[in-house]
Amino acid sequence: CPVVLAPKNSSVAMPPPADIVKVAIEWPGAFPKLMEIDQKKPLSSIIKEVCDGWSLANHDQFALQHADSSNFYITEKNRNEIKNGAILRLTTSPSQNAQQLHERIQSSSMDAKLEALKDLANYSRDVTFAQEFINLDGISLLTQMVESGTERYQKLQKIMKPCFGDMLSFTLTAFVELMDHGIVSWDTFSVAFIKKIASYVNKFASDISILQRSLAILESMVLNSHDLYQKVAQEITIGQLIPHLQGTDQEIQTYTIAVINALFLKAPDDKRQEMANILAQKQLRSIILTHVIRAQRAINNEMAHQLYVLQVLTFNLLEDRMMTKMDPQDQAQRDIIFELRRIAFDAESEPNNSSGSMEKRKSMYTRDYKKLGFINHVNPAMDFTQTPPGMLALDNMLYFAKHHQDAYIRIVLENSSREDKHECPFGRSSIELTKMLCEILKVGELRKLIC
């Protein structure tokens, strides 16, 4: 093919340099400025150039931020994320903004204070601003407001209840956003602050935003500090959390299960089973089935994750039994096997069991253990020395035999009368099924799954 050369005088469109980004920059009261940002130049030089274009002095007190809903500041670390066509905003610097908000939230005017807290909740999502506000001891100021500052307005609640609720909501939101950046340690908070947050779980149960943020704070306290776990566990009971699962707000339900999971996860080993027993007494499973899983709405991803974590935590309580071998010399353990045999074969002939010679009874027991489907007909205790599933298999068999007695007897009798090639022995099947379920449900792999 002939090669076609462009005329010498023709212009060929060249792609823009990779370091040049075309943006629009806004400033209140002025038309947006279209300009090219050279990513090789220091950000301070670019800000000075923008300020000079609008005749603004003290350029070091200004900064650029994204003009979208995030309002995140542009820094040397994230400036490479600016895309062609982006809309930026010239605004006060993070340090100036933090100083101003620090002063505004201490205003004696309720309206001014409320507006300042609303702005603080919004800006606190930005780590650049958060660092500046925290440097002003802003976290301590917010905790003081929660601990005691809000008490000044208790008398005004009846006439200013919406304002008071919004003020507290924005305060807690700002606190959550600031702490989420991981700049401040959770170990620094007082018992008074914990008590106040815990009280909101009940006191402001009707205020969704306050309840949501209070639950989020409690979860983070428990997960991030061993000392705070102990203090939170003293202030919050399962009984106080359960009612929040019976509402219709899925976000509140999600945060509630997250707090339960956190308390479960951080509890000492000897307390976890106790906690599981309390959850059973409070019928947590039925409540979740009724108000969460079978509710007339789709389960969102975060709720699905929290339910999964709860399931993992619950199943992992079975690890000890799964890894416990049966002791053939332990009479209490052997009595469980005797009970399985008794329920299956002696329900109607119990009075005659004591008759006959020892050899005859041993022979009868051996025959019955074979019908029950044990591998070792003489000493079925040996079937439970393999871990997993260990004693967990025997626990499951006894539960089934006691709570579903008719089905248990039917299964045993049906299988004991089948030909060997068609048999499904109850004993061996139960052991293998328990082992398979432990593998599927990953019992004993708690840390790997949670992480």
C-alpha positions in Angstrom: 0.0 0.0 0.0 1.3 3.5 -0.8 2.3 5.6 2.2 0.3 8.9 2.5 2.3 11.6 4.1 0.6 14.6 5.7 1.3 18.0 4.1 4.1 19.9 5.8 1.9 22.8 6.7 -1.0 20.6 8.1 -1.5 20.5 11.9 -1.8 17.1 13.6 -3.7 17.0 16.9 -1.4 16.0 19.7 -2.6 14.6 23.0 -2.2 16.9 26.0 0.8 16.4 28.3 0.1 13.8 30.9 1.0 16.2 33.7 -1.5 18.9 32.6 -5.1 18.6 33.9 -7.9 21.0 32.7 -10.3 22.0 35.4 -12.8 24.6 36.4 -12.4 26.4 39.7 -15.2 28.1 41.6 -15.1 31.0 44.1 -18.3 32.4 45.7 -19.6 35.5 43.8 -17.3 35.0 40.8 -17.5 33.2 37.5 -15.7 29.8 37.5 -12.2 30.0 36.2 -11.0 27.6 33.6 -7.4 26.7 33.9 -4.8 24.1 33.3 -3.1 22.6 36.4 0.5 21.5 36.0 0.9 18.5 38.3 4.7 19.1 38.4 4.2 22.4 40.1 3.8 22.6 43.9 0.2 22.8 45.0 0.9 26.0 46.9 2.1 27.7 43.7 -1.2 26.7 41.9 -3.3 28.0 44.8 -1.3 31.3 44.7 -1.9 31.6 41.0 -5.7 31.1 41.5 -5.8 33.6 44.4 -3.9 36.2 42.3 -6.5 35.8 39.5 -9.2 36.9 41.9 -6.9 39.4 43.8 -7.0 37.5 47.0 -4.2 38.1 49.5 -2.8 35.6 52.0 -2.9 32.6 49.6 -1.5 30.4 52.3 -4.9 30.6 54.1 -6.7 29.0 51.1 -6.9 25.5 49.6 -8.6 23.6 46.8 -11.3 21.1 47.3 -13.5 19.0 45.2 -16.8 20.7 44.4 -18.8 17.5 44.7 -20.7 16.1 47.6 -17.5 14.9 49.2 -15.9 18.4 49.6 -12.6 16.6 50.2 -9.5 18.8 50.3 -6.9 18.4 47.6 -3.4 17.7 49.0 0.0 16.7 47.6 -0.9 13.1 48.4 -4.2 12.9 46.5 -3.7 15.6 43.8 -3.0 12.9 41.2 -6.7 11.8 41.5 -7.8 15.0 39.8 -9.4 14.2 36.4 -9.8 16.3 33.3 -13.0 18.3 33.5 -13.1 18.2 37.3 -14.8 21.1 39.1 -12.8 22.4 42.1 -13.5 25.0 44.6 -11.2 27.6 46.2 -11.9 27.6 49.9 -10.4 28.3 53.3 -7.5 26.0 54.3 -8.1 23.0 56.5 -6.4 24.6 59.4 -8.4 27.8 59.1 -11.6 25.9 58.6 -10.9 23.7 61.6 -10.1 26.7 63.8 -13.3 28.5 62.8 -15.5 25.4 63.4 -13.8 24.8 66.7 -14.9 28.3 67.8 -18.4 28.1 66.2 -19.5 24.9 67.9 -18.8 26.7 71.3 -21.2 29.5 70.4 -23.8 30.5 72.9 -26.4 30.7 70.2 -28.3 27.5 69.7 -28.9 28.1 66.0 -25.2 29.0 65.3 -24.1 26.0 67.3 -26.4 23.7 65.4 -25.2 25.0 62.0 -21.6 24.6 63.1 -22.1 21.0 64.2 -23.8 20.2 60.9 -20.8 21.6 59.0 -18.4 19.7 61.3 -20.2 16.4 60.7 -19.8 17.0 56.9 -16.2 18.1 57.0 -15.0 15.4 59.4 -15.2 12.8 56.6 -12.1 14.4 55.1 -8.9 13.1 56.8 -7.1 16.3 56.0 -9.6 18.4 57.9 -9.9 15.7 60.6 -6.2 15.9 61.4 -6.4 19.7 61.8 -9.5 19.6 64.0 -8.0 16.8 66.1 -4.8 18.8 66.5 -7.0 21.5 68.2 -8.1 18.9 70.8 -11.4 18.7 69.0 -12.2 15.1 70.0 -12.0 16.2 73.7 -14.3 19.1 73.0 -16.9 16.8 71.5 -16.7 14.2 74.3 -17.1 17.0 76.8 -20.2 18.2 75.0 -21.6 14.7 75.1 -20.7 14.1 78.7 -21.8 17.4 80.2 -22.4 20.1 77.7 -25.7 18.8 76.5 -27.0 18.8 80.1 -27.3 22.6 79.9 -30.1 22.1 77.3 -32.1 19.5 79.2 -34.5 22.1 80.4 -35.0 23.3 76.8 -35.8 19.9 75.4 -39.6 20.2 75.7 -39.7 23.4 73.7 -36.6 22.7 71.5 -36.7 18.9 71.2 -36.0 18.8 67.4 -33.1 21.2 67.8 -31.7 19.3 70.7 -32.0 16.0 68.9 -30.3 17.3 65.7 -27.5 18.9 67.8 -26.7 15.6 69.5 -27.0 13.7 66.2 -24.5 16.0 64.4 -22.2 15.8 67.4 -22.2 12.0 67.4 -21.8 11.9 63.6 -18.8 14.2 63.7 -17.3 12.1 66.5 -17.8 8.9 64.5 -16.3 10.3 61.3 -13.3 11.7 63.2 -12.6 8.4 65.0 -13.0 6.4 61.8 -9.7 7.9 60.5 -7.7 6.0 63.1 -5.8 9.1 64.3 -6.9 8.9 67.9 -6.8 5.9 70.2 -10.0 4.5 71.6 -8.3 3.9 74.9 -8.5 7.5 75.9 -12.3 7.8 76.6 -13.8 8.0 80.1 -16.4 5.9 81.8 -18.7 9.0 81.9 -18.6 9.2 78.1 -19.3 5.4 77.7 -22.2 5.7 80.1 -23.7 8.6 78.2 -23.4 6.8 74.9 -24.9 3.6 76.4 -27.8 5.6 77.8 -28.6 6.9 74.3 -29.3 3.3 73.2 -32.4 3.4 75.4 -33.1 7.0 76.0 -33.2 8.0 72.4 -34.5 4.8 71.0 -37.1 6.7 69.0 -34.5 9.0 67.4 -33.0 6.8 64.6 -30.0 8.9 63.9 -28.8 9.1 67.5 -29.5 5.4 68.1 -27.6 4.5 65.0 -24.5 6.5 65.9 -24.5 5.4 69.5 -24.6 1.8 68.4 -21.7 2.5 65.9 -19.6 4.1 68.7 -20.2 1.1 71.1 -19.2 -1.4 68.4 -16.0 0.5 67.7 -15.2 0.8 71.4 -15.6 -2.9 71.9 -13.6 -3.9 68.8 -10.7 -1.4 69.3 -10.0 -1.6 73.1 -10.0 -4.4 75.6 -10.5 -2.0 78.5 -13.5 -0.4 76.8 -15.0 -3.8 76.0 -15.1 -4.5 79.7 -16.7 -1.1 80.4 -19.2 -1.4 77.6 -20.2 -4.9 78.7 -21.0 -3.5 82.1 -23.3 -0.8 80.6 -25.1 -2.7 77.8 -27.0 -5.9 78.2 -28.3 -8.2 75.5 -31.8 -7.5 76.8 -31.3 -3.8 76.0 -30.2 -4.6 72.4 -32.8 -7.2 71.4 -35.8 -4.7 71.1 -33.9 -2.8 68.4 -34.0 -6.0 66.3 -37.8 -6.0 66.4 -38.2 -2.7 64.7 -38.5 -2.0 61.0 -35.3 0.0 60.3 -32.7 -2.4 58.8 -29.8 -0.1 59.4 -30.6 -0.1 63.2 -31.0 -3.9 63.1 -27.6 -4.1 61.3 -25.8 -1.9 63.9 -27.5 -3.9 66.7 -26.2 -7.2 65.4 -22.8 -5.6 64.9 -22.7 -4.7 68.6 -23.8 -8.2 69.6 -21.1 -9.7 67.4 -18.4 -7.3 68.8 -19.3 -8.2 72.4 -19.4 -11.9 71.4 -16.0 -11.7 69.7 -14.2 -9.9 72.5 -15.7 -11.9 75.3 -13.3 -14.2 77.2 -13.7 -17.9 76.3 -15.5 -18.7 79.5 -18.0 -15.9 78.9 -18.9 -16.8 75.3 -21.0 -19.8 76.1 -22.7 -17.9 78.9 -23.5 -15.2 76.3 -24.8 -17.8 73.9 -27.1 -19.1 76.5 -28.5 -15.6 77.1 -29.1 -15.2 73.4 -30.9 -18.5 73.3 -33.1 -17.5 76.3 -33.9 -14.2 74.5 -34.9 -16.2 71.4 -32.5 -14.2 69.3 -32.7 -16.8 66.5 -36.5 -16.5 66.2 -36.4 -12.7 66.4 -33.9 -12.6 63.5 -35.9 -15.0 61.5 -39.1 -13.0 62.0 -38.0 -9.4 61.9 -34.9 -9.6 59.6 -34.7 -12.7 57.3 -38.5 -13.0 56.7 -39.2 -9.3 56.7 -40.8 -7.9 53.5 -37.6 -6.4 52.2 -34.2 -7.5 50.7 -31.3 -8.0 53.0 -28.5 -5.6 52.2 -24.8 -6.6 52.0 -23.8 -5.3 55.4 -26.7 -7.1 57.1 -25.8 -10.3 55.3 -22.2 -9.9 56.5 -23.2 -9.3 60.1 -25.6 -12.3 60.1 -22.7 -14.4 58.7 -20.4 -13.2 61.4 -23.0 -14.1 64.1 -23.4 -17.5 62.6 -19.6 -18.1 62.6 -19.3 -16.9 66.2 -22.1 -19.2 67.3 -20.9 -22.3 65.4 -17.4 -21.8 66.8 -18.7 -22.4 70.3 -18.8 -26.1 69.2 -15.1 -26.3 68.6 -14.2 -27.7 72.0 -16.7 -30.5 71.7 -15.7 -31.1 68.1 -12.1 -31.6 69.2 -12.8 -33.6 72.4 -12.3 -37.3 72.1 -14.5 -39.7 74.0 -13.0 -41.4 76.9 -14.1 -45.0 76.9 -13.5 -45.2 80.6 -15.8 -42.2 81.4 -19.0 -43.6 82.7 -21.0 -40.4 82.1 -20.0 -40.4 78.5 -20.8 -44.1 78.1 -24.2 -43.4 79.7 -25.1 -41.3 76.6 -24.6 -44.3 74.4 -26.7 -46.4 76.7 -29.4 -43.7 76.5 -29.4 -43.9 72.7 -29.8 -47.7 72.8 -32.6 -47.4 75.5 -34.6 -44.9 73.5 -34.4 -46.9 70.3 -35.0 -50.4 71.7 -36.2 -50.4 75.3 -39.1 -47.9 75.2 -41.7 -50.6 75.5 -39.6 -53.4 77.3 -37.8 -51.3 79.9 -39.0 -53.5 82.9 -37.4 -56.6 81.4 -34.0 -55.1 80.8 -32.6 -56.1 84.2 -33.5 -59.8 83.7 -31.2 -62.3 82.2 -27.5 -63.1 82.7 -24.7 -60.6 82.1 -23.5 -62.5 79.0 -27.0 -62.4 77.6 -27.3 -58.7 78.1 -23.9 -58.1 76.6 -24.9 -60.0 73.6 -28.2 -58.1 73.3 -26.3 -54.8 73.6 -23.8 -55.8 70.9 -26.7 -56.7 68.6 -28.4 -53.3 69.4 -25.2 -51.3 68.8 -24.9 -53.0 65.4 -28.5 -52.0 64.6 -27.7 -48.4 65.7 -25.0 -48.4 63.1 -21.8 -48.2 65.2 -18.6 -49.5 63.7 -17.4 -51.0 67.0 -20.4 -53.1 68.1 -18.7 -54.2 71.4 -17.5 -50.8 72.5 -19.2 -48.0 70.5 -17.3 -45.4 72.5 -14.4 -46.0 70.2 -16.3 -44.6 67.3 -16.0 -41.1 68.9 -12.3 -41.0 69.4 -11.6 -39.3 66.0 -11.5 -35.5 66.0 -13.2 -33.9 64.3 -16.1 -34.5 65.0 -15.3 -36.0 68.4 -18.0 -35.7 71.1 -20.0 -33.2 69.0 -21.4 -36.1 66.9 -22.6 -37.9 70.0 -24.2 -34.6 71.3 -26.1 -34.3 68.0 -27.3 -37.9 68.1 -28.6 -37.5 71.7 -30.4 -34.3 70.9 -32.1 -35.9 67.9 -33.0 -38.9 69.9 -34.5 -36.9 72.7 -36.2 -34.1 70.8 -37.4 -36.1 67.8 -37.9 -39.5 69.4 -40.4 -40.9 66.9 -38.3 -40.0 63.9 -35.2 -41.3 65.6 -36.8 -44.7 66.4 -38.2 -45.0 62.9 -34.8 -44.3 61.2 -33.0 -46.8 63.4 -35.6 -49.6 63.0 -35.9 -49.0 59.2 -32.2 -49.1 58.6 -31.6 -52.1 61.0 -33.9 -54.2 58.9 -32.5 -53.3 55.5 -30.0 -55.4 53.5 -26.3 -54.4 54.1 -25.9 -53.0 50.6 -28.9 -50.7 51.1 -28.2 -49.7 54.7 -27.7 -46.1 56.0 -26.6 -46.8 59.5 -27.6 -44.1 61.9 -24.4 -44.1 64.0 -21.9 -43.9 61.2 -24.1 -41.6 59.1 -24.4 -39.2 62.1 -20.7 -39.1 62.7 -19.9 -38.5 59.0 -22.6 -35.9 58.7 -21.4 -34.0 61.7 -17.9 -34.0 60.4 -19.1 -32.8 57.0 -21.1 -29.9 58.5 -18.1 -28.9 60.6 -16.1 -28.6 57.4 -18.8 -26.7 55.5 -19.5 -24.3 58.4 -15.8 -24.0 59.1 -16.1 -24.6 62.8 -12.8 -23.8 64.4 -11.7 -21.3 61.8 -13.0 -18.2 63.6 -10.0 -15.8 63.1 -9.5 -16.5 59.4 -13.2 -16.1 58.7 -13.8 -12.9 60.7 -10.7 -11.2 59.1 
